[in-house]
Amino acid sequence: MEESKSKSRRDFLKKFGLLSAGLAVSPWISSEAASPKIEKLTILHTNDVHSRIDPFPMDGSRNAGLGGVARRASLISQIRKEEEHVLLLDAGDIFQGTPYFNLYGGELEIKLMSKLGYDAATLGNHDFDNGVDGFSKQLPHANFPIICSNYDFRNTSLENSTFPYKVFRKGKLKIGVIGIGIELDGLVEKKNYGETIYLDPIIQANKYAELLKIEEKCDLVICLSHLGYKYKEQKVSDQILAKQSSNIDLIIGAHTHTFMLQPEVLKNADGKEVKIFQVGYAGINLGRVDYYFEYARQRKTSVATSMLISEDLDQQV
């Protein structure tokens, strides 16, 4: 029976690329994953989907046949059947990129995210393309919170409509989530963001991460970041945020459309590990990070992969 369970776990990891990607799985994960002393959390995430509802057309281009909300929904549904504790997140730029946005102003995108059961999302710069009012207009269709920790929306239609942080409970686990947006000035037309005030991302991230880890006693703190992975100039990025942060465990990135097969691991301001992960754009990939919390030894480990959304999934799920 135990051998059958072990084989089942191996087959699952192979199916979703956790072994084929060359990721090391700690021995205690495979032998003790069913133990009540270990809590497992599966984080699924997207970024920069840009209104890509359908797969890319089969036109011979680089991304031909990839992506598609229906396939993503099937994969997410399958994972939820196999995992008890799943958190689904998006790091912004939900809007802009296909005629769906031009026709429906983001309504379809938000409705589909609600249908897929997203737990939370943050705002990207393109989510202001129809102005603050344009995004606010779509919020009644959202069954999930929009988390913005460094945008002050006072005197705009988004006032009191977003959250600086949220705490999610999954089994025994408490997971804190914050959202950090990019500087809008020079990137977004002033008329589109109006009186929105941009607050220092490093200061705000550390402020709320400390609140979540110390006061709320969260087991894990996640930052949904639309800063961008890295830049040649000294512009604030995920890498800079990671190095200057405390209490953040995982940065789910966006904006630079960076395709990463595995998270990058950096040391934060306290010398502790923080992971950065971003999975491209247009819903071509679904990011997955599995955390294992072992309370007896007071430690956590993780494995991660970027899962390609392709026509192959039509037969797999």
LOTORMAR-570466 format. One record per atom (N, C-alpha, C): z, x negated, y; residue in three letters. Coordinates in steps of 0.001 Angstrom, whole numbers, padded with zeros to 6 digits, always signed. Atoms other than C-alpha are relative to their C-alpha. Example, Ala and Ser with C-alpha at 12.3 -4.5 7.8 and 13.67 -1.06 7.14 Angstrom:
+000000-000890-001190ALA +007800-012300-004500ALA +000000-000900+001200ALA -000060+000820-001190SER +007140-013670-001060SER +000730+000770+001090SER 
//
This chain:
+000000-000835-001217MET +000000+000000+000000MET +000000-000862+001256MET -000083+000872-001165GLU +000972-002814+002391GLU -001308-000740+000201GLU +001287+000688-000080GLU -002264-004652+001529GLU -001058+000901+000596GLU +000951-000972-000541SER -004219-001485+002355SER +000171+000149+001499SER -000262-000103-001437LYS -002526-001183+005740LYS -000520-001226+000733LYS +000439+001240-000637SER -003251-004839+006516SER -001516-000037+000116SER +001462-000047-000036LYS -006923-004383+005589LYS -000486+000959+001066LYS +000373-000993-001007SER -007111-001284+007795SER +000105-000566+001399SER -000161+000607-001324ARG -005775-003213+010757ARG -001104-001009+000283ARG +001062+000995-000186ARG -008260-006035+010193ARG -001333+000670+000291ARG +001262-000719-000203ASP -011144-003570+009937ASP -000085+000563+001406ASP -000003-000563-001357PHE -010092-001912+013205PHE -000254-001073+001043PHE +000168+001089-000966LEU -009827-005223+015056LEU -001430-000515-000005LEU +001391+000446+000076LYS -013240-006273+013784LYS -000934+001000+000659LYS +000880-001056-000523LYS -014783-002933+014750LYS -000112-000074+001508LYS +000019+000006-001455PHE -013811-003283+018377PHE +000000-001405+000591PHE +000262+001328-000549GLY -014410-007024+018679GLY +001205-000860+000215GLY -001192+000786-000279LEU -010811-008247+018744LEU +000048-001266-000849LEU +000068+001199+000827LEU -011478-010688+015908LEU -001312-000728+000222LEU +001308+000631-000153SER -015194-011300+016409SER -000115-000758+001310SER +000030+000707-001280ALA -014544-012385+019995ALA +000745-001320-000062ALA -000687+001271+000141GLY -012510-015280+018624GLY +001391+000021+000569GLY -001328-000090-000575LEU -009204-013990+019941LEU +001042-000228-001079LEU -001063+000269+000959ALA -006101-015262+018243ALA +000977+001160-000020ALA -000983-001058+000155VAL -003836-012568+016867VAL +001243-000610-000614VAL -001232+000592+000492SER -000232-013680+016427SER +000356+000569-001365SER -000326-000478+001337PRO +000970-013459+012800PRO +000969+001167-000003PRO -000996-001074+000012TRP +003903-011249+013727TRP -000612+001334+000384TRP +000653-001252-000355ILE +001498-008673+015196ILE -000566+000675-001249ILE +000631-000596+001165SER -000392-008189+011949SER +001018+000385-001067SER -000956-000280+001060SER +002709-008234+009726SER +001076+000984+000396SER -001119-000816-000425GLU +005168-006284+011857GLU -000383+001127+000952GLU +000445-000968-001005ALA +003015-003963+014005ALA +000537+001390-000260ALA -000494-001336+000312ALA +004352-000921+012162ALA +001513+000110+000175ALA -001459+000002-000122SER +007974-001932+012772SER +000445+000778+001230SER -000507-000729-001161PRO +010031+000341+015066PRO +000542-000916+001083PRO -000489+000952-000982LYS +011237-002827+016815LYS -001102-000435+000959LYS +001139+000386-000827ILE +007770-003292+018271ILE -000657+001240+000592ILE +000725-001080-000677GLU +006178-000993+020856GLU -001377-000532+000391GLU +001361+000408-000339LYS +002414-001162+021279LYS -000551+000885+001106LYS +000655-000709-001095LEU +000550-000194+024430LEU -001456-000446+000061LEU +001425+000294-000137THR -003238+000028+024659THR -000468+000413+001388THR +000519-000256-001345ILE -004699-000279+028157ILE -001524-000042-000056ILE +001453-000065-000110LEU -008311+000822+028629LEU -000362+000066+001474LEU +000298+000016-001441HIS -010042+000194+031936HIS -001488-000181+000298HIS +001355+000120-000535THR -013268+000435+033919THR +000085-000457+001451THR +000076+000356-001425ASN -014391-000810+037318ASN -001455+000086+000455ASN +001340-000006-000603ASP -017370-000391+039644ASP -001006+000809-000825ASP +000899-000831+000800VAL -018880+002436+037616VAL -001186+000495+000842VAL +001088-000288-000940HIS -020957+003385+040697HIS -000879+001189-000407HIS +000714-001257+000266SER -021893+006944+039707SER -000981-000080-001165SER +000895+000142+001145ARG -023588+005755+036523ARG +000475+000960-001101ARG -000360-001043+000957ILE -023319+008929+034444ILE -000768-000177-001305ILE +000863+000164+001172ASP -026251+008371+032061ASP -000125-001474-000365ASP +000326+001390+000342PRO -027090+005204+030125PRO -001166-000483+000853PRO +001167+000556-000675PHE -029539+002866+031815PHE -001253+000386-000794PHE +001229-000411+000700PRO -033119+003950+031017PRO -000550-001110-000888PRO +000621+000960+000921MET -034987+002269+028176MET -001304-000506+000605MET +001171+000468-000736ASP -037332+000459+030533ASP -000246-001496-000174ASP +000198+001422+000234GLY -037087-003059+029170GLY +000815-000904+000901GLY -000817+000810-000892SER -034660-004189+031857SER +001217-000556-000733SER -001138+000683+000620ARG -031582-006305+031153ARG +001042+000976-000544ARG -001048-000949+000390ASN -029257-003286+030942ASN -000547+001245-000709ASN +000641-001172+000606ALA -031675-000917+029192ALA +000844+000571-001143ALA -000709-000693+001066GLY -029864+001640+027061GLY +001502-000151+000005GLY -001439+000258-000010LEU -026374+000474+028021LEU +000754+001013+000863LEU -000864-000877-000790GLY -023477+002537+029370GLY -000149+001456-000387GLY +000053-001436+000234GLY -023178+006284+029648GLY +001379+000584-000194GLY -001335-000602+000052VAL -020134+008502+030181VAL +000270+000651-001348VAL -000213-000679+001282ALA -020645+010474+026960ALA +000432-000994-001084ALA -000372+001016+000989ARG -020500+007303+024841ARG +001398-000542+000290ARG -001335+000485-000355ARG -017478+006037+026758ARG +001064+001012-000419ARG -000945-001058+000375ALA -015758+009373+026195ALA +000251-000004-001504ALA -000148+000023+001454SER -016411+009162+022441SER +000849-001182-000449SER -000768+001189+000363LEU -015030+005635+022240LEU +001468+000164+000373LEU -001378-000227-000440ILE -011933+006529+024250ILE +000701+000993-000915ILE -000563-001007+000895SER -011364+009584+022079SER +000367-000601-001347SER -000256+000642+001287GLN -011619+007482+018928GLN +001230-000899+000079GLN -001151+000895-000162ILE -009124+004928+020249ILE +001287+000798+000123ILE -001202-000835-000134ARG -006675+007669+021216ARG +000441+000593-001341ARG -000359-000500+001333LYS -006812+008992+017650LYS +000708-001083-000800LYS -000529+001113+000783GLU -005900+005540+016336GLU +001222-000663+000625GLU -001117+000624-000703GLU -003347+004476+018957GLU +000889+001067+000631GLU -000934-001004-000502GLU -000220+006357+019994GLU +000139-000031+001511GLU -000260+000142-001433HIS +000215+004976+023518HIS -001195-000653+000699HIS +001216+000475-000668VAL -002956+004650+025605VAL +000075+000328+001484VAL +000056-000180-001448LEU -003310+004194+029372LEU -001421-000311+000443LEU +001397+000148-000443LEU -006780+004673+030952LEU -000045-000100+001520LEU -000059+000309-001428LEU -007333+003153+034412LEU -001369-000405+000540LEU +001242+000418-000660ASP -010111+002499+036943ASP +000334-000737+001296ASP -000310+000869-001138ALA -010204-000194+039641ALA -000917+000220+001206ALA +000701-000346-001224GLY -012476+001525+042161GLY -001495-000199+000000GLY +001451-000177-000123ASP -016057+001982+043366ASP -000480+000975-001072ASP +000383-001112+000856ILE -016316+005237+041493ILE -001353+000539+000453ILE +001166-000618-000619PHE -019051+006389+043900PHE -001134-000989+000255PHE +001184+000672-000533GLN -022537+005297+044973GLN -000753-000823-001036GLN +000828+000804+000883GLY -025405+003979+042907GLY -001077+000775-000726GLY +001022-000835+000632THR -027329+006900+041414THR -000152+001289+000806THR +000197-001268-000732PRO -028750+010217+042721PRO +001107+001020-000215PRO -001102-000943+000206TYR -025744+012023+041244TYR +000937+000017+001208TYR -000879+000063-001172PHE -023681+010779+044172PHE -000674+000624+001216PHE +000725-000563-001144ASN -026357+011689+046715ASN -000053+001527-000057ASN +000108-001450+000160LEU -026616+015205+045295LEU +001344+000709+000083LEU -001265-000718+000171TYR -022984+016031+044578TYR +001189-000643+000710TYR -001039+000588-000836GLY -020989+013682+046806GLY +001219-000518-000721GLY -001124+000532+000765GLY -018758+012378+044025GLY +000730+001026-000849GLY -000683-001051+000764GLU -017704+015723+042570GLU -000162-000198-001500GLU +000248+000168+001426LEU -019326+015047+039197LEU +000789-001181-000557LEU -000698+001193+000460GLU -017814+011569+038915GLU +001491+000285-000218GLU -001433-000283+000095ILE -014268+012796+039584ILE +000289+001012-001106ILE -000197-000992+001066LYS -014622+015813+037291LYS -000103-000642-001380LYS +000156+000655+001287LEU -015822+013606+034459LEU +001167-000936-000293LEU -001175+000842+000208MET -012974+011138+034961MET +001198+000841-000423MET -001077-000911+000395SER -010561+014058+034745SER -000198+000453-001444SER +000313-000438+001365LYS -012307+015232+031578LYS +000321-001097-001010LYS -000281+001127+000880LEU -011959+011761+030069LEU +001491-000336-000075LEU -001444+000208+000026GLY -008241+011804+030860GLY +000466-001295+000626GLY -000484+001184-000703TYR -007939+008903+033276TYR +001431+000238+000470TYR -001394-000093-000446ASP -004301+008192+034081ASP +000141-000332+001479ASP -000074+000377-001414ALA -004944+006608+037496ALA -001239-000800+000384ALA +001096+000808-000546ALA -007536+004935+039734ALA +000397-000464+001392ALA -000170+000399-001389THR -007684+003067+043014THR -001340+000120+000712THR +001204-000137-000813LEU -010220+003132+045851LEU -000725-001330+000163LEU +000828+001136-000354GLY -013100+000708+046258GLY -000683+000264+001328GLY +000638-000161-001301ASN -015089+000130+049441ASN -001092+001080-000024ASN +001069-001007+000069HIS -017977+002351+048240HIS +000542+001423-000145HIS -000589-001340+000062ASP -015574+005239+047757ASP +000211+000581+001401ASP -000019-000469-001384PHE -015657+005469+051571PHE -001409+000331+000502PHE +001385-000150-000456ASP -019452+005913+051659ASP -000290+001371+000615ASP +000096-001300-000670ASN -019084+009592+052576ASN +001176+000222+000943ASN -001130-000079-000911GLY -016148+008791+054805GLY +001296+000368-000712GLY -001307-000401+000532VAL -012449+009419+054283VAL -000030+001468-000393VAL +000066-001441+000279ASP -013172+013143+054445ASP -000804+000283-001264ASP +000828-000192+001182GLY -015852+012828+051759GLY +000780-000257-001283GLY -000810+000275+001186PHE -013399+011270+049322PHE +001100+001051-000147PHE -001071-001004+000015SER -010610+013656+050284SER -000494+001335-000563SER +000585-001262+000453LYS -012925+016582+049573LYS -000065+000094-001523LYS +000130+000006+001457GLN -013203+015513+045924GLN +001339-000028-000733GLN -001301+000139+000653LEU -009475+015106+045253LEU +000465+001242-000762LEU -000404-001163+000811PRO -008951+018732+044127PRO -000547-000018-001428PRO +000577+000084+001341HIS -011121+017824+041126HIS +000669-001079-000849HIS -000632+001122+000703ALA -008903+014865+040172ALA +001308+000432-000653ALA -001235-000257+000727ASN -006284+015401+037475ASN +000777-001293-000223ASN -000655+001307+000092PHE -005060+011852+038024PHE +000279-000494+001419PHE -000341+000490-001335PRO -003436+010013+040959PRO -000912-001130+000469PRO +000666+001125-000647ILE -005233+007707+043385ILE +001103-000895+000577ILE -001080+000912-000384ILE -003023+004642+043906ILE -000530-001030+000991ILE +000393+000949-001056CYS -003371+002654+047150CYS +001273-000566+000622CYS -001235+000625-000474SER -000622+000191+048029SER -000152-000693+001343SER +000165+000734-001261ASN -002167-001494+051073ASN -000973+000672+000976ASN +000709-000796-001004TYR -004098+001270+052876TYR +000987+001035+000546TYR -000830-001005-000665ASP -002152+003321+055403ASP -000932+001092+000516ASP +000921-001092-000315PHE -003906+006686+055631PHE +000567+001005+001004PHE -000529-000917-001023ARG -001778+008217+058379ARG -001087+000344+001022ARG +000979-000518-000963ASN -003833+010334+060785ASN -001415+000096-000577ASN +001279-000258+000652THR -006619+010736+058235THR +000195+001147-000992THR -000088-001111+000953SER -007438+013489+055738SER +000576-000431-001348SER -000610+000484+001236LEU -006082+011263+052946LEU +001508-000203+000128LEU -001443+000149-000186GLU -002589+011217+054435GLU +000742+000859-001027GLU -000815-000667+001029ASN -000055+012127+051718ASN -000786+000412-001244ASN +000820-000346+001166SER -002858+012342+049147SER -000094-001127-001026SER +000004+001139+000919THR -002486+008897+047563THR +001433-000478-000211THR -001329+000511+000347PHE +000434+006982+046067PHE +000013-001518+000103PHE -000067+001459-000050PRO +001592+003410+046750PRO +000225-000623-001374PRO -000208+000447+001377TYR +002594+003108+043084TYR +000309+001220-000858TYR -000383-001041+000946LYS +003163+005186+039975LYS +000640-000658-001218LYS -000637+000461+001231VAL +005358+004785+036906VAL -000426+000937-001130VAL +000423-000770+001163PHE +004011+005917+033538PHE +000907-000329-001177PHE -000816+000185+001200ARG +006093+006412+030422ARG -000868+000211-001232ARG +000708-000072+001270LYS +004534+005708+027053LYS +001000-000395-001083LYS -001047+000279+000967GLY +007086+006041+024287GLY +001220-000548+000693GLY -001162+000645-000613LYS +009966+003711+025133LYS -000374-000845+001214LYS +000470+000919-001042LEU +007829+001803+027619LEU -000108+000673+001367LEU +000253-000400-001381LYS +007762+002078+031401LYS -001035-000951+000582LYS +001091+000810-000552ILE +004548+000877+033024ILE -000185+000352+001467ILE +000207-000197-001425GLY +004261+000436+036767GLY -001410-000400+000396GLY +001376+000274-000441VAL +000852+000569+038453VAL -000068+000037+001515VAL +000268+000032-001439ILE -000090-000455+042001ILE -001503-000116+000205ILE +001425+000090-000309GLY -003487-000428+043744GLY -000222-000771+001288GLY +000241+000867-001156ILE -004774-003095+046127ILE -001483+000028+000371ILE +001373-000119-000463GLY -007911-002567+048211GLY -000442-001169+000869GLY +000610+001071-000770ILE -010273-004937+049996ILE +000010+000338+001492ILE +000113-000196-001445GLU -010475-005432+053774GLU -001256+000813+000301GLU +001118-000910-000257LEU -012693-002592+055036LEU -000814-000417+001228LEU +000677+000395-001234ASP -013535-004015+058456ASP -001102-001017-000308ASP +001137+000877+000256GLY -016999-005609+058306GLY -000699+000287-001312GLY +000578-000360+001293LEU -017645-004159+054860LEU -000396+001468-000037LEU +000214-001445-000072VAL -017469-000426+055582VAL -000134+000390+001464VAL +000148-000455-001378GLU -018668+001322+058723GLU +001307+000609+000509GLU -001259-000456-000577LYS -015764+002052+061049LYS +000134+001528-000063LYS -000055-001467+000010LYS -016671+005744+061202LYS +000382+000537-001377LYS -000283-000465+001363ASN -016268+005955+057416ASN +001459-000158-000406ASN -001416+000133+000352TYR -012715+004660+057191TYR +000925+000445+001127TYR -000759-000618-001087GLY -011590+005982+060579GLY +001251-000770+000385GLY -001263+000606-000436GLU -007936+005282+061365GLU +000781-000632-001152GLU -000646+000679+001124THR -007163+003794+057960THR +000434-001401+000424THR -000548+001314-000352ILE -004944+000735+058455ILE +000096-000857-001258ILE -000022+000949+001104TYR -005393-002264+056176TYR +001251-000858+000097TYR -001228+000785+000043LEU -002124-003922+055173LEU -000191-001223-000898LEU +000146+001259+000732ASP -001748-007468+053852ASP +000152+000219-001508ASP -000033-000304+001434PRO -002593-007287+050133PRO +001064-000775-000775PRO -000987+000816+000705ILE -000307-010139+049019ILE +001403+000550+000242ILE -001326-000516-000348ILE +002714-008776+050866ILE +000253+001341-000683ILE -000168-001333+000579GLN +002161-005210+049693GLN +000094-000047-001524GLN -000026+000120+001461ALA +001467-006221+046099ALA +001360-000493-000471ALA -001299+000541+000392ASN +004647-008283+045895ASN +001136+000981+000278ASN -001020-000991-000355LYS +006684-005582+047610LYS +000143+001060-001092LYS -000066-001088+000977TYR +005781-002860+045134TYR +000175-000513-001425TYR -000208+000573+001332ALA +005652-005135+042094ALA +001481-000300-000222ALA -001439+000260+000105GLU +009243-006195+042796GLU +000767+001303-000198GLU -000647-001299+000152LEU +010283-002566+043196LEU -000156+000511-001441LEU +000261-000515+001341LEU +008663-001666+039880LEU +000716-000806-001079LEU -000589+000836+001044LYS +009953-004632+037875LYS +001528-000053+000099LYS -001446+000184-000171ILE +013445-004963+039361ILE +000741+001329+000096ILE -000714-001260-000199GLU +014451-001498+040535GLU -000344+001040-001058GLU +000422-000988+000991GLU +012390+000696+038213GLU +000107-000522-001428GLU -000156+000646+001310LYS +012841-001807+035352LYS -001195+000275-000926LYS +001213-000200+000790CYS +009247-001479+034192CYS -000202-001158-000980CYS +000291+001019+001007ASP +008279-003323+031027ASP -001268-000772+000344ASP +001278+000609-000353LEU +004834-004066+032486LEU -000417+000497+001375LEU +000515-000379-001321VAL +003391-004090+036008VAL -001481-000359+000065VAL +001450+000156-000073ILE -000360-003598+036437ILE -000461+000193+001437ILE +000617-000152-001317CYS -002322-004118+039641CYS -001472+000361-000179CYS +001415-000362-000080LEU -005591-002220+040049LEU -000528-000599+001293LEU +000428+000756-001174SER -007377-004591+042404SER -001484+000179+000276SER +001404-000010-000417HIS -010582-004108+044357HIS -000248-001141+001001HIS +000151+001152-000885LEU -010294-007503+046042LEU -001217-000852-000363LEU +001026+000913+000474GLY -012903-009291+043931GLY +000638-001161-000745GLY -000559+001014+000892TYR -012395-011953+041268TYR +000266-001331+000702TYR -000181+001262-000720LYS -012993-015139+043320LYS -001154-000188+000975LYS +001007+000287-001020TYR -014926-016478+046312TYR -000019-001502+000288TYR +000086+001410-000388LYS -016151-019873+047516LYS +000899-000279+001194LYS -000873+000167-001165GLU -014347-019354+050813GLU +001415+000469-000349GLU -001407-000359+000234GLN -010604-018788+051101GLN +000276+001455+000367GLN -000194-001431-000172LYS -010935-015029+051098LYS +000910+000485-001110LYS -000945-000456+001020VAL -008152-013197+049299VAL -000750+000619-001170VAL +000679-000405+001231SER -009196-012551+045701SER +001052+000240-001076SER -000929-000178+001118ASP -007680-011729+042343ASP +000674-001312-000370ASP -000582+001294+000337GLN -007176-015426+041673GLN +001092-000387+000987GLN -000998+000318-001023ILE -005347-015920+044961ILE +001207+000920-000133ILE -001099-000945+000189LEU -003304-012765+044443LEU +000852-000399-001195LEU -000748+000378+001202ALA -002337-013894+040945ALA +000931-001178+000276ALA -000775+001216-000253LYS -001152-017333+042128LYS +001133+000217+000995LYS -001015-000242-001031GLN +000816-015911+045065GLN +000878+001210-000309GLN -000749-001209+000349SER +002311-012960+043223SER +001247-000328-000807SER -001139+000004+000910SER +005568-012294+041442SER +000061+001390-000621SER -000269-001268+000701ASN +006308-009581+038861ASN -001232+000778-000455ASN +001207-000649+000506ILE +002657-008629+038214ILE -000379-000651-001325ILE +000364+000518+001315ASP +001660-008984+034559ASP -001508-000012-000222ASP +001436-000153+000253LEU -001974-007818+034599LEU -000697+000492+001261LEU +000856-000427-001104ILE -004579-007602+037366ILE -001311+000492-000597ILE +001282-000572+000419ILE -007449-005254+036511ILE -000899+000009+001226ILE +000785+000260-001193GLY -010156-006346+038915GLY -001268+000829+000118GLY +001229-000730-000323ALA -013317-004969+040512ALA -000681-000697+001173ALA +000743+000355-001219HIS -015769-005411+043412HIS -001059-001081-000217HIS +000975+001079+000176THR -017481-008644+042295THR -000875+000194-001238THR +000804-000311+001187HIS -018970-007044+039149HIS +000006-001166-000989HIS -000142+001167+000857THR -017662-009946+037089THR +000145+000423-001461THR -000062-000297+001431PHE -018333-009740+033352PHE +000902-001041-000672PHE -000939+000889+000684MET -015371-011236+031497MET +000183+000497-001434MET -000217-000365+001405LEU -015066-011286+027701LEU +001482+000087-000321LEU -001441+000030+000187GLN -011365-012057+027880GLN +000658-000210+001357GLN -000683+000230-001270PRO -008745-012142+030651PRO +000168-001495+000291PRO -000393+001332-000424GLU -008146-015290+032643GLU +001512+000006+000164GLU -001458+000098-000105VAL -004523-016440+032478VAL +000351-001080+001018VAL -000438+000923-001038LEU -002994-018058+035577LEU +001517+000041+000120LEU -001431+000018-000269LYS +000519-019000+036679LYS +000253+000619+001367LYS -000322-000625-001278ASN +002093-016882+039401ASN +000941-000876+000817ASN -000858+000779-000902ALA +004418-018005+042197ALA +001277-000472-000676ALA -001215+000358+000731ASP +007292-018186+039700ASP -000295-000804-001259ASP +000366+000765+001176GLY +005373-020136+037085GLY -000171+000836-001252GLY +000179-000895+001141LYS +004949-017100+034847LYS -001460+000423-000118LYS +001390-000355+000244GLU +001716-015908+033289GLU -000374+001344+000609GLU +000601-001257-000451VAL -000440-013263+034955VAL -001462-000015-000454VAL +001365-000094+000510LYS -003716-012075+033456LYS -000902+000727+000994LYS +001027-000655-000816ILE -006910-011135+035344ILE -001115+000424-000937ILE +001071-000497+000868PHE -009518-008949+033654PHE -000907+000927+000793PHE +001001-000848-000655GLN -012730-007350+034923GLN -001197+000100-000947GLN +001029-000194+001026VAL -015550-005869+032854VAL -001342+000450+000576VAL +001356-000203-000499GLY -018713-005932+034967GLY -000155+001177+000930GLY +000247-001150-000869TYR -020033-002703+036434TYR -000788+001067-000758TYR +000857-001095+000467ALA -021837+000617+035833ALA +000406+000579-001347ALA -000446-000552+001270GLY -019743+001512+032802GLY -000664-000626-001207GLY +000637+000697+001116ILE -021577-001019+030644ILE +001036-000407-001044ILE -001074+000411+000892ASN -018265-002133+029170ASN +001255+000830+000247ASN -001341-000549-000109LEU -014839-000692+028521LEU +000967-001122-000334LEU -000987+001040+000254GLY -012000-003162+028875GLY +001143+000533-000845GLY -001142-000386+000831ARG -009178-003112+026364ARG +000996-001153-000078ARG -001087+000966+000162VAL -005839-004922+026402VAL +001098+000681-000814VAL -001086-000507+000838ASP -003329-004316+023616ASP +001229-000883+000197ASP -001269+000707-000164TYR +000255-005308+024456TYR +000943+000387-001124TYR -001014-000215+001028TYR +002939-005706+021801TYR +001340-000478+000555TYR -001313+000304-000555PHE +006530-005569+023028PHE +000994-000126-001155PHE -000960+000258+001066GLU +009014-007149+020629GLU +001380-000139+000631GLU -001277-000046-000706TYR +012453-006190+021886TYR +001027-000968-000577TYR -000993+000874+000628ALA +014443-008246+019360ALA -000070-001415+000564ALA +000170+001352-000548ARG +012979-011479+020759ARG -000295+000017+001495ARG +000219-000174-001432GLN +012505-010091+024275GLN -001270-000702+000474GLN +001270+000590-000395ARG +008866-011050+024492ARG -001115+001016-000215ARG +001189-000823+000185LYS +005431-009506+024720LYS -001193-000915-000190LYS +001253+000727+000187THR +002048-010719+023526THR -001134+001010+000137THR +001130-000913-000181SER -001415-009298+023951SER -001276-000582-000580SER +001373+000377+000348VAL -004971-009355+022692VAL -000911+000878+000844VAL +000879-000738-000911ALA -007944-008229+024749ALA -001453-000219-000362ALA +001436+000118+000217THR -011657-007614+024579THR -000734+000897+000983THR +000901-000841-000782SER -014554-006195+026565SER -000969+000651-000980SER +000792-000732+000993MET -016273-003485+024494MET -001296+000514+000624MET +001305-000402-000511LEU -019986-002961+025065LEU -000267+001470-000327LEU +000371-001407+000179ILE -021036+000667+025586ILE -001508+000047-000219ILE +001428+000032+000340SER -024371+000789+023765SER -000324+001111-000987SER +000428-001026+000936GLU -026391+003027+021494GLU +000597-000195-001384GLU -000636+000261+001286ASP -024678+001364+018519ASP +001238+000882-000180ASP -001185-000839+000074LEU -021602+003431+019374LEU -000324+001408-000490LEU +000394-001339+000451ASP -023558+006592+018604ASP +000184+000149-001508ASP -000189-000039+001452GLN -023285+005662+014925GLN +001417-000359-000403GLN -001319+000531+000355GLN -019817+004044+015046GLN +001115+001003+000231GLN -001108-000900-000340VAL -017734+006800+016644VAL -000417+001442-000202VAL 
//
